[in-house]
Amino acid sequence: MNAPRSLALNQPDTLAEVQALFGAYEDALMRNDRAALNAFFWSHPAVTRYGIADRQWGHEELVRYRAEVPDPDFTRVLHGVRISTFGADTAVVMCEFRRSDTPLHGFQTQTWMRLPEGWKIVSAHVSMVPLTFDTRMEAP
């Protein structure tokens, strides 16, 4: 059995890159910029996105889904954004959010990989649930 390799956690330059990309993703999401949103995701049949009441397996399904999503008629505020980078090519972004149109509490997770074509989301999961626990709105 091989010993685990040490990964450089949260290298400042890698962390800054992913923070900027996540900010741009959020901006595109709230503008419903379909082309930008599709481009953030890995263009591959293995990309997976689980949404609030939907799922997309593969980039083609993701593009078809995005084409039908209406422009948002709500605002969204992020809380507790946590970004962890592992080496120079892998990152996990997690956050909680509140939308202005529902009392439900949202959670979002994205796995980002640096690929030959640049940083891409290779998997994502979004959920909204009634808040049944006490939450801190800022990550530790």
N, CA, C and O atoms as CSV, one atom per row, in Angstrom:
chain,resi,resn,atom,element,x,y,z
A,1,MET,N,N,0.850,-1.175,0.000
A,1,MET,CA,C,0.000,0.000,0.000
A,1,MET,C,C,0.894,1.236,0.000
A,1,MET,O,O,1.871,1.307,0.745
A,2,ASN,N,N,0.554,2.197,-0.833
A,2,ASN,CA,C,1.334,3.436,-0.915
A,2,ASN,C,C,0.961,4.372,0.224
A,2,ASN,O,O,-0.201,4.456,0.622
A,3,ALA,N,N,1.957,5.068,0.740
A,3,ALA,CA,C,1.706,6.072,1.764
A,3,ALA,C,C,1.015,7.277,1.124
A,3,ALA,O,O,1.310,7.618,-0.022
A,4,PRO,N,N,0.103,7.920,1.845
A,4,PRO,CA,C,-0.565,9.099,1.274
A,4,PRO,C,C,0.433,10.214,1.005
A,4,PRO,O,O,1.356,10.451,1.785
A,5,ARG,N,N,0.225,10.895,-0.121
A,5,ARG,CA,C,1.079,12.034,-0.455
A,5,ARG,C,C,0.565,13.268,0.270
A,5,ARG,O,O,-0.632,13.402,0.524
A,6,SER,N,N,1.452,14.135,0.587
A,6,SER,CA,C,1.069,15.390,1.215
A,6,SER,C,C,0.613,16.366,0.128
A,6,SER,O,O,1.326,16.596,-0.849
A,7,LEU,N,N,-0.562,16.926,0.305
A,7,LEU,CA,C,-1.077,17.924,-0.626
A,7,LEU,C,C,-0.955,19.296,0.009
A,7,LEU,O,O,-1.208,19.471,1.201
A,8,ALA,N,N,-0.573,20.242,-0.783
A,8,ALA,CA,C,-0.521,21.619,-0.299
A,8,ALA,C,C,-1.949,22.139,-0.214
A,8,ALA,O,O,-2.600,22.348,-1.238
A,9,LEU,N,N,-2.428,22.343,0.985
A,9,LEU,CA,C,-3.793,22.787,1.212
A,9,LEU,C,C,-3.863,24.310,1.140
A,9,LEU,O,O,-3.073,25.012,1.772
A,10,ASN,N,N,-4.816,24.803,0.365
A,10,ASN,CA,C,-5.114,26.238,0.283
A,10,ASN,C,C,-3.904,27.101,-0.058
A,10,ASN,O,O,-3.621,28.089,0.618
A,11,GLN,N,N,-3.197,26.714,-1.116
A,11,GLN,CA,C,-2.125,27.573,-1.614
A,11,GLN,C,C,-2.747,28.910,-1.999
A,11,GLN,O,O,-3.761,28.929,-2.698
A,12,PRO,N,N,-2.171,30.024,-1.565
A,12,PRO,CA,C,-2.809,31.335,-1.793
A,12,PRO,C,C,-3.144,31.629,-3.252
A,12,PRO,O,O,-4.219,32.159,-3.532
A,13,ASP,N,N,-2.259,31.302,-4.186
A,13,ASP,CA,C,-2.544,31.612,-5.590
A,13,ASP,C,C,-3.691,30.759,-6.134
A,13,ASP,O,O,-4.534,31.255,-6.881
A,14,THR,N,N,-3.721,29.497,-5.764
A,14,THR,CA,C,-4.794,28.606,-6.213
A,14,THR,C,C,-6.114,29.015,-5.571
A,14,THR,O,O,-7.147,29.048,-6.240
A,15,LEU,N,N,-6.084,29.319,-4.300
A,15,LEU,CA,C,-7.279,29.757,-3.590
A,15,LEU,C,C,-7.845,31.033,-4.220
A,15,LEU,O,O,-9.058,31.149,-4.393
A,16,ALA,N,N,-6.991,31.974,-4.556
A,16,ALA,CA,C,-7.440,33.229,-5.184
A,16,ALA,C,C,-8.083,32.969,-6.543
A,16,ALA,O,O,-9.088,33.593,-6.884
A,17,GLU,N,N,-7.509,32.049,-7.319
A,17,GLU,CA,C,-8.086,31.719,-8.630
A,17,GLU,C,C,-9.502,31.180,-8.475
A,17,GLU,O,O,-10.420,31.612,-9.172
A,18,VAL,N,N,-9.672,30.231,-7.554
A,18,VAL,CA,C,-10.981,29.600,-7.380
A,18,VAL,C,C,-11.981,30.585,-6.776
A,18,VAL,O,O,-13.154,30.572,-7.150
A,19,GLN,N,N,-11.544,31.430,-5.858
A,19,GLN,CA,C,-12.434,32.454,-5.311
A,19,GLN,C,C,-12.965,33.355,-6.417
A,19,GLN,O,O,-14.157,33.662,-6.451
A,20,ALA,N,N,-12.097,33.776,-7.309
A,20,ALA,CA,C,-12.514,34.644,-8.418
A,20,ALA,C,C,-13.488,33.908,-9.340
A,20,ALA,O,O,-14.489,34.483,-9.767
A,21,LEU,N,N,-13.206,32.661,-9.645
A,21,LEU,CA,C,-14.096,31.884,-10.508
A,21,LEU,C,C,-15.458,31.675,-9.859
A,21,LEU,O,O,-16.489,31.788,-10.522
A,22,PHE,N,N,-15.462,31.374,-8.573
A,22,PHE,CA,C,-16.729,31.172,-7.888
A,22,PHE,C,C,-17.549,32.469,-7.878
A,22,PHE,O,O,-18.768,32.432,-8.050
A,23,GLY,N,N,-16.894,33.596,-7.682
A,23,GLY,CA,C,-17.590,34.883,-7.747
A,23,GLY,C,C,-18.188,35.130,-9.122
A,23,GLY,O,O,-19.318,35.603,-9.237
A,24,ALA,N,N,-17.428,34.810,-10.165
A,24,ALA,CA,C,-17.924,34.980,-11.531
A,24,ALA,C,C,-19.080,34.026,-11.815
A,24,ALA,O,O,-20.027,34.389,-12.512
A,25,TYR,N,N,-19.007,32.811,-11.281
A,25,TYR,CA,C,-20.097,31.848,-11.432
A,25,TYR,C,C,-21.373,32.395,-10.791
A,25,TYR,O,O,-22.443,32.358,-11.398
A,26,GLU,N,N,-21.255,32.900,-9.566
A,26,GLU,CA,C,-22.426,33.434,-8.863
A,26,GLU,C,C,-23.041,34.597,-9.643
A,26,GLU,O,O,-24.263,34.700,-9.753
A,27,ASP,N,N,-22.199,35.460,-10.177
A,27,ASP,CA,C,-22.684,36.583,-10.978
A,27,ASP,C,C,-23.432,36.074,-12.210
A,27,ASP,O,O,-24.518,36.563,-12.520
A,28,ALA,N,N,-22.862,35.102,-12.908
A,28,ALA,CA,C,-23.520,34.532,-14.095
A,28,ALA,C,C,-24.834,33.858,-13.722
A,28,ALA,O,O,-25.807,33.928,-14.473
A,29,LEU,N,N,-24.862,33.203,-12.562
A,29,LEU,CA,C,-26.075,32.528,-12.111
A,29,LEU,C,C,-27.214,33.529,-11.907
A,29,LEU,O,O,-28.342,33.296,-12.343
A,30,MET,N,N,-26.914,34.628,-11.250
A,30,MET,CA,C,-27.961,35.604,-10.967
A,30,MET,C,C,-28.376,36.398,-12.211
A,30,MET,O,O,-29.458,36.984,-12.231
A,31,ARG,N,N,-27.534,36.424,-13.241
A,31,ARG,CA,C,-27.909,37.055,-14.515
A,31,ARG,C,C,-28.514,36.028,-15.474
A,31,ARG,O,O,-28.989,36.386,-16.552
A,32,ASN,N,N,-28.496,34.756,-15.080
A,32,ASN,CA,C,-28.919,33.644,-15.929
A,32,ASN,C,C,-28.192,33.671,-17.278
A,32,ASN,O,O,-28.793,33.480,-18.335
A,33,ASP,N,N,-26.893,33.911,-17.206
A,33,ASP,CA,C,-26.048,33.921,-18.400
A,33,ASP,C,C,-25.761,32.463,-18.769
A,33,ASP,O,O,-24.789,31.865,-18.307
A,34,ARG,N,N,-26.624,31.920,-19.600
A,34,ARG,CA,C,-26.569,30.494,-19.923
A,34,ARG,C,C,-25.236,30.074,-20.532
A,34,ARG,O,O,-24.685,29.036,-20.165
A,35,ALA,N,N,-24.721,30.865,-21.449
A,35,ALA,CA,C,-23.448,30.505,-22.091
A,35,ALA,C,C,-22.322,30.450,-21.062
A,35,ALA,O,O,-21.512,29.524,-21.066
A,36,ALA,N,N,-22.278,31.444,-20.187
A,36,ALA,CA,C,-21.227,31.452,-19.160
A,36,ALA,C,C,-21.404,30.284,-18.204
A,36,ALA,O,O,-20.432,29.610,-17.861
A,37,LEU,N,N,-22.637,30.037,-17.772
A,37,LEU,CA,C,-22.875,28.933,-16.844
A,37,LEU,C,C,-22.484,27.595,-17.459
A,37,LEU,O,O,-21.845,26.772,-16.803
A,38,ASN,N,N,-22.859,27.379,-18.697
A,38,ASN,CA,C,-22.476,26.135,-19.377
A,38,ASN,C,C,-20.964,26.008,-19.487
A,38,ASN,O,O,-20.424,24.909,-19.366
A,39,ALA,N,N,-20.277,27.119,-19.715
A,39,ALA,CA,C,-18.827,27.095,-19.886
A,39,ALA,C,C,-18.097,26.827,-18.572
A,39,ALA,O,O,-16.966,26.342,-18.595
A,40,PHE,N,N,-18.714,27.128,-17.430
A,40,PHE,CA,C,-18.068,26.831,-16.152
A,40,PHE,C,C,-17.975,25.326,-15.908
A,40,PHE,O,O,-17.104,24.869,-15.168
A,41,PHE,N,N,-18.864,24.562,-16.525
A,41,PHE,CA,C,-18.900,23.121,-16.297
A,41,PHE,C,C,-18.037,22.366,-17.310
A,41,PHE,O,O,-17.910,22.766,-18.467
A,42,TRP,N,N,-17.463,21.288,-16.851
A,42,TRP,CA,C,-16.678,20.378,-17.676
A,42,TRP,C,C,-17.564,19.865,-18.806
A,42,TRP,O,O,-18.651,19.342,-18.558
A,43,SER,N,N,-17.110,20.011,-20.024
A,43,SER,CA,C,-17.883,19.560,-21.176
A,43,SER,C,C,-17.578,18.084,-21.421
A,43,SER,O,O,-16.792,17.731,-22.300
A,44,HIS,N,N,-18.218,17.233,-20.624
A,44,HIS,CA,C,-17.935,15.799,-20.657
A,44,HIS,C,C,-19.178,15.037,-20.185
A,44,HIS,O,O,-19.934,15.552,-19.361
A,45,PRO,N,N,-19.402,13.825,-20.691
A,45,PRO,CA,C,-20.556,13.039,-20.243
A,45,PRO,C,C,-20.520,12.680,-18.754
A,45,PRO,O,O,-21.557,12.338,-18.186
A,46,ALA,N,N,-19.360,12.748,-18.117
A,46,ALA,CA,C,-19.269,12.387,-16.704
A,46,ALA,C,C,-19.589,13.527,-15.753
A,46,ALA,O,O,-19.692,13.298,-14.548
A,47,VAL,N,N,-19.751,14.759,-16.257
A,47,VAL,CA,C,-20.103,15.866,-15.361
A,47,VAL,C,C,-21.482,15.588,-14.768
A,47,VAL,O,O,-22.372,15.082,-15.451
A,48,THR,N,N,-21.647,15.926,-13.482
A,48,THR,CA,C,-22.905,15.658,-12.792
A,48,THR,C,C,-23.328,16.893,-12.017
A,48,THR,O,O,-22.520,17.521,-11.333
A,49,ARG,N,N,-24.621,17.237,-12.136
A,49,ARG,CA,C,-25.188,18.327,-11.346
A,49,ARG,C,C,-26.516,17.851,-10.783
A,49,ARG,O,O,-27.415,17.448,-11.520
A,50,TYR,N,N,-26.619,17.906,-9.461
A,50,TYR,CA,C,-27.875,17.639,-8.779
A,50,TYR,C,C,-28.433,18.971,-8.320
A,50,TYR,O,O,-27.782,19.697,-7.569
A,51,GLY,N,N,-29.631,19.295,-8.769
A,51,GLY,CA,C,-30.255,20.560,-8.419
A,51,GLY,C,C,-31.344,20.374,-7.382
A,51,GLY,O,O,-31.485,19.300,-6.798
A,52,ILE,N,N,-32.103,21.418,-7.161
A,52,ILE,CA,C,-33.142,21.407,-6.145
A,52,ILE,C,C,-34.245,20.407,-6.495
A,52,ILE,O,O,-34.724,19.684,-5.622
A,53,ALA,N,N,-34.644,20.363,-7.752
A,53,ALA,CA,C,-35.678,19.424,-8.194
A,53,ALA,C,C,-35.324,18.878,-9.565
A,53,ALA,O,O,-36.202,18.645,-10.396
A,54,ASP,N,N,-34.047,18.675,-9.797
A,54,ASP,CA,C,-33.588,18.251,-11.121
A,54,ASP,C,C,-32.225,17.582,-10.983
A,54,ASP,O,O,-31.590,17.633,-9.930
A,55,ARG,N,N,-31.798,16.958,-12.064
A,55,ARG,CA,C,-30.443,16.414,-12.126
A,55,ARG,C,C,-30.001,16.386,-13.579
A,55,ARG,O,O,-30.810,16.196,-14.487
A,56,GLN,N,N,-28.701,16.581,-13.782
A,56,GLN,CA,C,-28.141,16.492,-15.117
A,56,GLN,C,C,-26.933,15.568,-15.050
A,56,GLN,O,O,-26.017,15.764,-14.252
A,57,TRP,N,N,-26.957,14.567,-15.903
A,57,TRP,CA,C,-25.833,13.651,-16.058
A,57,TRP,C,C,-25.238,13.938,-17.429
A,57,TRP,O,O,-25.825,13.581,-18.451
A,58,GLY,N,N,-24.109,14.565,-17.453
A,58,GLY,CA,C,-23.447,14.895,-18.708
A,58,GLY,C,C,-23.714,16.330,-19.123
A,58,GLY,O,O,-24.740,16.920,-18.784
A,59,HIS,N,N,-22.765,16.872,-19.866
A,59,HIS,CA,C,-22.834,18.277,-20.264
A,59,HIS,C,C,-24.008,18.551,-21.197
A,59,HIS,O,O,-24.614,19.620,-21.121
A,60,GLU,N,N,-24.339,17.610,-22.071
A,60,GLU,CA,C,-25.470,17.831,-22.980
A,60,GLU,C,C,-26.769,18.026,-22.211
A,60,GLU,O,O,-27.562,18.905,-22.550
A,61,GLU,N,N,-26.998,17.210,-21.169
A,61,GLU,CA,C,-28.198,17.376,-20.351
A,61,GLU,C,C,-28.166,18.716,-19.626
A,61,GLU,O,O,-29.195,19.378,-19.489
A,62,LEU,N,N,-27.002,19.107,-19.168
A,62,LEU,CA,C,-26.855,20.379,-18.463
A,62,LEU,C,C,-27.229,21.550,-19.375
A,62,LEU,O,O,-27.941,22.462,-18.956
A,63,VAL,N,N,-26.752,21.525,-20.612
A,63,VAL,CA,C,-27.053,22.591,-21.568
A,63,VAL,C,C,-28.557,22.633,-21.858
A,63,VAL,O,O,-29.144,23.714,-21.914
A,64,ARG,N,N,-29.181,21.473,-22.041
A,64,ARG,CA,C,-30.631,21.428,-22.280
A,64,ARG,C,C,-31.399,21.983,-21.082
A,64,ARG,O,O,-32.362,22.730,-21.252
A,65,TYR,N,N,-30.979,21.621,-19.884
A,65,TYR,CA,C,-31.627,22.130,-18.668
A,65,TYR,C,C,-31.506,23.648,-18.586
A,65,TYR,O,O,-32.499,24.340,-18.363
A,66,ARG,N,N,-30.303,24.162,-18.765
A,66,ARG,CA,C,-30.074,25.609,-18.660
A,66,ARG,C,C,-30.926,26.385,-19.662
A,66,ARG,O,O,-31.377,27.491,-19.363
A,67,ALA,N,N,-31.149,25.823,-20.834
A,67,ALA,CA,C,-31.940,26.512,-21.864
A,67,ALA,C,C,-33.371,26.772,-21.394
A,67,ALA,O,O,-34.030,27.688,-21.885
A,68,GLU,N,N,-33.854,25.964,-20.441
A,68,GLU,CA,C,-35.234,26.089,-19.978
A,68,GLU,C,C,-35.376,26.840,-18.658
A,68,GLU,O,O,-36.497,27.098,-18.221
A,69,VAL,N,N,-34.267,27.195,-18.016
A,69,VAL,CA,C,-34.335,27.871,-16.719
A,69,VAL,C,C,-34.690,29.341,-16.932
A,69,VAL,O,O,-33.983,30.046,-17.652
A,70,PRO,N,N,-35.782,29.814,-16.313
A,70,PRO,CA,C,-36.144,31.231,-16.473
A,70,PRO,C,C,-35.187,32.131,-15.695
A,70,PRO,O,O,-34.499,31.689,-14.775
A,71,ASP,N,N,-35.161,33.380,-16.081
A,71,ASP,CA,C,-34.363,34.356,-15.334
A,71,ASP,C,C,-34.858,34.399,-13.894
A,71,ASP,O,O,-36.062,34.309,-13.656
A,72,PRO,N,N,-33.959,34.535,-12.940
A,72,PRO,CA,C,-34.397,34.545,-11.541
A,72,PRO,C,C,-35.226,35.779,-11.216
A,72,PRO,O,O,-34.915,36.889,-11.648
A,73,ASP,N,N,-36.283,35.562,-10.449
A,73,ASP,CA,C,-37.101,36.681,-9.970
A,73,ASP,C,C,-36.917,36.811,-8.458
A,73,ASP,O,O,-37.837,37.194,-7.735
A,74,PHE,N,N,-35.714,36.484,-7.999
A,74,PHE,CA,C,-35.375,36.536,-6.586
A,74,PHE,C,C,-33.932,37.010,-6.447
A,74,PHE,O,O,-33.172,37.038,-7.415
A,75,THR,N,N,-33.581,37.373,-5.244
A,75,THR,CA,C,-32.185,37.662,-4.931
A,75,THR,C,C,-31.658,36.502,-4.105
A,75,THR,O,O,-32.420,35.686,-3.585
A,76,ARG,N,N,-30.345,36.448,-3.997
A,76,ARG,CA,C,-29.701,35.350,-3.282
A,76,ARG,C,C,-28.528,35.925,-2.498
A,76,ARG,O,O,-27.735,36.699,-3.034
A,77,VAL,N,N,-28.424,35.550,-1.248
A,77,VAL,CA,C,-27.313,35.988,-0.410
A,77,VAL,C,C,-26.561,34.750,0.057
A,77,VAL,O,O,-27.148,33.825,0.620
A,78,LEU,N,N,-25.257,34.746,-0.183
A,78,LEU,CA,C,-24.417,33.623,0.227
A,78,LEU,C,C,-23.929,33.817,1.654
A,78,LEU,O,O,-23.685,34.938,2.098
A,79,HIS,N,N,-23.793,32.703,2.363
A,79,HIS,CA,C,-23.263,32.701,3.726
A,79,HIS,C,C,-22.315,31.519,3.874
A,79,HIS,O,O,-22.472,30.496,3.208
A,80,GLY,N,N,-21.351,31.669,4.737
A,80,GLY,CA,C,-20.487,30.543,5.084
A,80,GLY,C,C,-19.781,29.931,3.895
A,80,GLY,O,O,-19.676,28.708,3.803
A,81,VAL,N,N,-19.295,30.755,2.983
A,81,VAL,CA,C,-18.570,30.222,1.821
A,81,VAL,C,C,-17.268,29.604,2.317
A,81,VAL,O,O,-16.486,30.250,3.014
A,82,ARG,N,N,-17.051,28.359,1.950
A,82,ARG,CA,C,-15.821,27.648,2.321
A,82,ARG,C,C,-15.191,27.108,1.045
A,82,ARG,O,O,-15.813,26.350,0.300
A,83,ILE,N,N,-13.973,27.502,0.812
A,83,ILE,CA,C,-13.229,27.015,-0.353
A,83,ILE,C,C,-11.981,26.319,0.166
A,83,ILE,O,O,-11.201,26.891,0.928
A,84,SER,N,N,-11.807,25.083,-0.258
A,84,SER,CA,C,-10.605,24.329,0.083
A,84,SER,C,C,-9.956,23.886,-1.216
A,84,SER,O,O,-10.609,23.306,-2.083
A,85,THR,N,N,-8.661,24.165,-1.343
A,85,THR,CA,C,-7.928,23.697,-2.517
A,85,THR,C,C,-6.953,22.617,-2.071
A,85,THR,O,O,-6.402,22.663,-0.971
A,86,PHE,N,N,-6.757,21.660,-2.940
A,86,PHE,CA,C,-5.902,20.510,-2.663
A,86,PHE,C,C,-4.874,20.445,-3.780
A,86,PHE,O,O,-5.183,20.013,-4.890
A,87,GLY,N,N,-3.650,20.875,-3.487
A,87,GLY,CA,C,-2.660,21.012,-4.539
A,87,GLY,C,C,-3.056,22.176,-5.431
A,87,GLY,O,O,-3.806,23.062,-5.020
A,88,ALA,N,N,-2.551,22.165,-6.640
A,88,ALA,CA,C,-2.790,23.285,-7.558
A,88,ALA,C,C,-3.965,23.054,-8.507
A,88,ALA,O,O,-4.306,23.943,-9.287
A,89,ASP,N,N,-4.595,21.865,-8.454
A,89,ASP,CA,C,-5.551,21.525,-9.503
A,89,ASP,C,C,-6.920,21.040,-9.043
A,89,ASP,O,O,-7.743,20.665,-9.878
A,90,THR,N,N,-7.184,21.038,-7.746
A,90,THR,CA,C,-8.460,20.537,-7.233
A,90,THR,C,C,-8.979,21.472,-6.155
A,90,THR,O,O,-8.221,21.946,-5.308
A,91,ALA,N,N,-10.290,21.733,-6.197
A,91,ALA,CA,C,-10.903,22.586,-5.183
A,91,ALA,C,C,-12.336,22.131,-4.912
A,91,ALA,O,O,-13.016,21.589,-5.783
A,92,VAL,N,N,-12.763,22.368,-3.686
A,92,VAL,CA,C,-14.152,22.141,-3.301
A,92,VAL,C,C,-14.677,23.460,-2.751
A,92,VAL,O,O,-14.069,24.066,-1.869
A,93,VAL,N,N,-15.812,23.894,-3.284
A,93,VAL,CA,C,-16.464,25.121,-2.829
A,93,VAL,C,C,-17.806,24.726,-2.231
A,93,VAL,O,O,-18.600,24.020,-2.852
A,94,MET,N,N,-18.040,25.194,-1.018
A,94,MET,CA,C,-19.307,24.917,-0.337
A,94,MET,C,C,-19.832,26.227,0.226
A,94,MET,O,O,-19.064,27.065,0.696
A,95,CYS,N,N,-21.134,26.393,0.176
A,95,CYS,CA,C,-21.725,27.579,0.788
A,95,CYS,C,C,-23.168,27.289,1.162
A,95,CYS,O,O,-23.769,26.304,0.732
A,96,GLU,N,N,-23.697,28.187,1.978
A,96,GLU,CA,C,-25.107,28.209,2.299
A,96,GLU,C,C,-25.666,29.480,1.665
A,96,GLU,O,O,-24.936,30.444,1.433
A,97,PHE,N,N,-26.959,29.468,1.390
A,97,PHE,CA,C,-27.547,30.671,0.800
A,97,PHE,C,C,-28.987,30.826,1.246
A,97,PHE,O,O,-29.652,29.876,1.659
A,98,ARG,N,N,-29.435,32.057,1.145
A,98,ARG,CA,C,-30.835,32.401,1.377
A,98,ARG,C,C,-31.351,33.080,0.121
A,98,ARG,O,O,-30.690,33.946,-0.452
A,99,ARG,N,N,-32.538,32.675,-0.295
A,99,ARG,CA,C,-33.197,33.327,-1.422
A,99,ARG,C,C,-34.345,34.169,-0.907
A,99,ARG,O,O,-34.957,33.851,0.113
A,100,SER,N,N,-34.630,35.244,-1.622
A,100,SER,CA,C,-35.682,36.168,-1.190
A,100,SER,C,C,-37.084,35.622,-1.413
A,100,SER,O,O,-38.048,36.192,-0.901
A,101,ASP,N,N,-37.225,34.538,-2.158
A,101,ASP,CA,C,-38.552,34.032,-2.510
A,101,ASP,C,C,-39.002,32.814,-1.706
A,101,ASP,O,O,-40.054,32.245,-1.998
A,102,THR,N,N,-38.228,32.404,-0.700
A,102,THR,CA,C,-38.582,31.201,0.047
A,102,THR,C,C,-37.964,31.238,1.442
A,102,THR,O,O,-36.900,31.826,1.635
A,103,PRO,N,N,-38.625,30.615,2.410
A,103,PRO,CA,C,-38.021,30.512,3.734
A,103,PRO,C,C,-37.018,29.355,3.834
A,103,PRO,O,O,-36.350,29.200,4.857
A,104,LEU,N,N,-36.913,28.552,2.784
A,104,LEU,CA,C,-36.000,27.418,2.819
A,104,LEU,C,C,-34.552,27.896,2.861
A,104,LEU,O,O,-34.227,29.001,2.427
A,105,HIS,N,N,-33.703,27.040,3.390
A,105,HIS,CA,C,-32.268,27.323,3.532
A,105,HIS,C,C,-31.528,26.510,2.465
A,105,HIS,O,O,-31.770,25.312,2.315
A,106,GLY,N,N,-30.637,27.155,1.735
A,106,GLY,CA,C,-29.954,26.498,0.632
A,106,GLY,C,C,-28.533,26.090,0.963
A,106,GLY,O,O,-27.854,26.721,1.774
A,107,PHE,N,N,-28.099,25.020,0.315
A,107,PHE,CA,C,-26.733,24.513,0.416
A,107,PHE,C,C,-26.225,24.245,-0.996
A,107,PHE,O,O,-26.977,23.782,-1.853
A,108,GLN,N,N,-24.970,24.532,-1.233
A,108,GLN,CA,C,-24.389,24.339,-2.559
A,108,GLN,C,C,-22.967,23.810,-2.410
A,108,GLN,O,O,-22.192,24.305,-1.592
A,109,THR,N,N,-22.637,22.808,-3.200
A,109,THR,CA,C,-21.293,22.243,-3.226
A,109,THR,C,C,-20.857,22.113,-4.673
A,109,THR,O,O,-21.619,21.650,-5.521
A,110,GLN,N,N,-19.638,22.521,-4.951
A,110,GLN,CA,C,-19.054,22.356,-6.285
A,110,GLN,C,C,-17.658,21.762,-6.138
A,110,GLN,O,O,-16.896,22.153,-5.254
A,111,THR,N,N,-17.337,20.828,-7.002
A,111,THR,CA,C,-15.976,20.314,-7.107
A,111,THR,C,C,-15.386,20.855,-8.396
A,111,THR,O,O,-15.923,20.628,-9.480
A,112,TRP,N,N,-14.272,21.574,-8.271
A,112,TRP,CA,C,-13.587,22.188,-9.396
A,112,TRP,C,C,-12.279,21.451,-9.652
A,112,TRP,O,O,-11.592,21.044,-8.715
A,113,MET,N,N,-11.940,21.281,-10.927
A,113,MET,CA,C,-10.662,20.685,-11.329
A,113,MET,C,C,-10.020,21.575,-12.387
A,113,MET,O,O,-10.689,22.108,-13.272
A,114,ARG,N,N,-8.703,21.720,-12.267
A,114,ARG,CA,C,-7.976,22.413,-13.335
A,114,ARG,C,C,-7.685,21.373,-14.412
A,114,ARG,O,O,-6.932,20.426,-14.189
A,115,LEU,N,N,-8.284,21.559,-15.570
A,115,LEU,CA,C,-8.150,20.647,-16.704
A,115,LEU,C,C,-7.344,21.352,-17.795
A,115,LEU,O,O,-7.044,22.537,-17.653
A,116,PRO,N,N,-6.990,20.668,-18.864
A,116,PRO,CA,C,-6.240,21.338,-19.932
A,116,PRO,C,C,-6.940,22.598,-20.456
A,116,PRO,O,O,-6.274,23.539,-20.888
A,117,GLU,N,N,-8.272,22.622,-20.421
A,117,GLU,CA,C,-9.023,23.791,-20.910
A,117,GLU,C,C,-9.259,24.825,-19.812
A,117,GLU,O,O,-9.935,25.826,-20.051
A,118,GLY,N,N,-8.719,24.607,-18.622
A,118,GLY,CA,C,-8.857,25.554,-17.519
A,118,GLY,C,C,-9.674,24.961,-16.382
A,118,GLY,O,O,-10.024,23.781,-16.408
A,119,TRP,N,N,-9.976,25.786,-15.383
A,119,TRP,CA,C,-10.772,25.346,-14.237
A,119,TRP,C,C,-12.197,25.057,-14.676
A,119,TRP,O,O,-12.814,25.867,-15.367
A,120,LYS,N,N,-12.724,23.896,-14.272
A,120,LYS,CA,C,-14.100,23.515,-14.605
A,120,LYS,C,C,-14.762,22.862,-13.404
A,120,LYS,O,O,-14.101,22.206,-12.599
A,121,ILE,N,N,-16.065,23.047,-13.290
A,121,ILE,CA,C,-16.851,22.338,-12.283
A,121,ILE,C,C,-17.099,20.933,-12.834
A,121,ILE,O,O,-17.642,20.777,-13.928
A,122,VAL,N,N,-16.698,19.913,-12.075
A,122,VAL,CA,C,-16.892,18.536,-12.523
A,122,VAL,C,C,-18.075,17.878,-11.826
A,122,VAL,O,O,-18.602,16.872,-12.302
A,123,SER,N,N,-18.490,18.448,-10.695
A,123,SER,CA,C,-19.712,17.983,-10.039
A,123,SER,C,C,-20.262,19.119,-9.183
A,123,SER,O,O,-19.513,19.949,-8.667
A,124,ALA,N,N,-21.587,19.137,-9.046
A,124,ALA,CA,C,-22.238,20.177,-8.253
A,124,ALA,C,C,-23.504,19.600,-7.627
A,124,ALA,O,O,-24.143,18.701,-8.173
A,125,HIS,N,N,-23.840,20.145,-6.471
A,125,HIS,CA,C,-25.051,19.721,-5.775
A,125,HIS,C,C,-25.660,20.939,-5.097
A,125,HIS,O,O,-24.969,21.669,-4.386
A,126,VAL,N,N,-26.945,21.157,-5.314
A,126,VAL,CA,C,-27.684,22.254,-4.709
A,126,VAL,C,C,-28.913,21.662,-4.032
A,126,VAL,O,O,-29.604,20.819,-4.604
A,127,SER,N,N,-29.174,22.108,-2.816
A,127,SER,CA,C,-30.383,21.657,-2.134
A,127,SER,C,C,-30.957,22.807,-1.320
A,127,SER,O,O,-30.253,23.751,-0.962
A,128,MET,N,N,-32.244,22.706,-1.038
A,128,MET,CA,C,-32.923,23.683,-0.182
A,128,MET,C,C,-33.829,22.903,0.754
A,128,MET,O,O,-34.592,22.035,0.329
A,129,VAL,N,N,-33.728,23.230,2.042
A,129,VAL,CA,C,-34.472,22.487,3.054
A,129,VAL,C,C,-34.984,23.450,4.120
A,129,VAL,O,O,-34.464,24.556,4.265
A,130,PRO,N,N,-36.002,23.029,4.865
A,130,PRO,CA,C,-36.365,23.821,6.040
A,130,PRO,C,C,-35.192,23.765,7.016
A,130,PRO,O,O,-34.601,22.705,7.225
A,131,LEU,N,N,-34.871,24.872,7.593
A,131,LEU,CA,C,-33.750,24.914,8.525
A,131,LEU,C,C,-34.202,24.331,9.857
A,131,LEU,O,O,-35.079,24.886,10.519
A,132,THR,N,N,-33.605,23.217,10.244
A,132,THR,CA,C,-34.016,22.525,11.468
A,132,THR,C,C,-32.913,22.527,12.517
A,132,THR,O,O,-32.997,21.810,13.514
A,133,PHE,N,N,-31.893,23.321,12.296
A,133,PHE,CA,C,-30.804,23.390,13.270
A,133,PHE,C,C,-30.324,24.826,13.356
A,133,PHE,O,O,-30.563,25.636,12.461
A,134,ASP,N,N,-29.652,25.118,14.433
A,134,ASP,CA,C,-29.091,26.441,14.627
A,134,ASP,C,C,-27.879,26.557,13.722
A,134,ASP,O,O,-27.014,25.681,13.740
A,135,THR,N,N,-27.798,27.600,12.945
A,135,THR,CA,C,-26.681,27.743,12.007
A,135,THR,C,C,-25.922,29.030,12.250
A,135,THR,O,O,-26.507,30.066,12.566
A,136,ARG,N,N,-24.625,28.950,12.100
A,136,ARG,CA,C,-23.817,30.148,12.058
A,136,ARG,C,C,-23.803,30.606,10.617
A,136,ARG,O,O,-23.711,29.782,9.708
A,137,MET,N,N,-23.891,31.885,10.394
A,137,MET,CA,C,-23.940,32.372,9.029
A,137,MET,C,C,-22.551,32.647,8.472
A,137,MET,O,O,-22.421,33.022,7.307
A,138,GLU,N,N,-21.543,32.474,9.255
A,138,GLU,CA,C,-20.177,32.616,8.756
A,138,GLU,C,C,-19.418,31.344,9.075
A,138,GLU,O,O,-19.558,30.781,10.161
A,139,ALA,N,N,-18.624,30.900,8.137
A,139,ALA,CA,C,-17.835,29.681,8.327
A,139,ALA,C,C,-16.712,29.951,9.329
A,139,ALA,O,O,-16.219,31.074,9.428
A,140,PRO,N,N,-16.316,28.926,10.062
A,140,PRO,CA,C,-15.187,29.096,10.986
A,140,PRO,C,C,-13.896,29.359,10.251
A,140,PRO,O,O,-12.850,29.526,10.878
